[in-house]
């Protein structure tokens, strides 16, 4: 079995389409503003799709259920970028507000910045830190995994 792509179900298709095509710079390979489905190629690999939430709910017989309730995030989209700082600068320049500035997580071995799309989906931009900057416990764990 192979994961084909991730499809986000959206209440506001047009704003979400503009976010991924404009702010994130993804190229639409199918669909456009004013439609109900779009497919994007992600620049460094992979694919992301958008689909109107109401249409999908009707297709699976869930149209009568609430679209969303209060809860912590159930998933996150993670995009690896060459430079978190440059991506933060580029996306911020397009008017997008971030939840956090670029931050090193030595215990995870990565640098991240977090934001949300117009639907509220959590997004992590990340790049790996040089292994010399990793927390010593993570370095030790990585060495043990390399021996497996």
N, C-alpha and C positions, 0 to 999 in steps of 0.2 A: 504494500500500500504506500502511496506517495501523496504527501500533502501538496495539493494543487496551488492554493492561494488562500488568503484571508479575505473574507467579505464582511464589511461593516454594514449593519442595518441602520438606516438614518431616518430621522424625522424631518430634517431639513436638507434634502438632497442637494439643492443648488449651493448653499453656503458651504457644505462639506466638500462638494466637488471643487469649488473655488479654492478652498483651503489646501487640498492635496495637489491641485494643479498649479496654484499660484504660490502660496507660502512655502510649500514643501518642494515645489519644482518637479512633480511627477508628471510624466507624459501620458495623457489619456490615449489608450489604444482602442477604446470603444466608449461611446456615450458622450453626452454633453450636458451643459446646464439646460434645465427644462425637461430632462428625461427622468427615468426612474432607475437606470442601471448604468454603471460606468466601470471600466477596467483600466488600471494604470500599470505601467511598467515602472518599477522602482529603479532609480539610476544605477545602483551598485548590485542589482540582482533581485529577483523576486517579483511578485505581483500582488496588487491590492485591488479589491473591488468594492464598490458601493452599491447598495440596493435600497430602495424605498422600504422602510420598516412595515408600513401598512400592507403593502403588496405581499411581502413575505409572510406576515402574520395570517393573511387570508389564505395563502397557499398551504399553510400547515394547520389551519383550523384554529388559530389562536387570536383572531381578530377582536374578540370580545374581552380579552385580557388587558390589564394596564400595560402601557409601553415600558414603564420603568418605575421602580420604587426606590426609596432611600436605602443606600447600601454603600459599602466600601467598594473600591474598584474590583472587578472580577477578572480582568485581564489587562494587558498592556501591550501596545505595539512597540517594538524595539528596533530602531534603525541604527546600524553601525555606520559611522561617518569617519572620514579621515581625520577631521579636527572638530571636536565638540565646540571649541571656542569660535571657529569660523562659521560653523552652522548656526550657532546661537546668534552671532552677529548678523548673518545674512537673513535669517528668519525674523529676528527682532526688527530689522529694518523694514520689513513688510507689514509691520504693525501687530505682530503676534506677541502676546504677553506670555512669558514663561512662569512656571511655578517655582523654579529654582534656577540660579545661575550655574554655569559650569562648575562642577565640584568633583574633586578626587575622592574616590572610595578605595583606599589602599587595601581594605579588608576584602574587597571584591576584585581588585585588580583593574578597575576601569574608571574613566572620567565620564560623568553624565550631566545632562541637563534635562529637565522635565517640563512638558507642556501638555495642553489638551487641544483636541480638534473642536470644531463647532458643536459636535454632538456630546462633548464631555469625555471622550475616550482619552485615556492616559497614554502619553507617548514618551518614550525614553530615547534620547539621542545619546549614543555611547561610542567611546573608543577605548581600546586597551591601553593601560599604562605600561611603560617599560617594566619588565619583571623586577628590575632593581628597585623600583618604587613600591612594589607590592609589600603588604604586611608580611613580616617573617613567617607567621603561621600559614598564610596562603602560599608563600614560596615553598614551604616544606610540603604542603598538601599537593602542590603541582608537581614537585619532584617525585613524590610517592606515586602519583597517577601516571607519570611518564614511564615508570618502571613496570607498570602492569601490562 
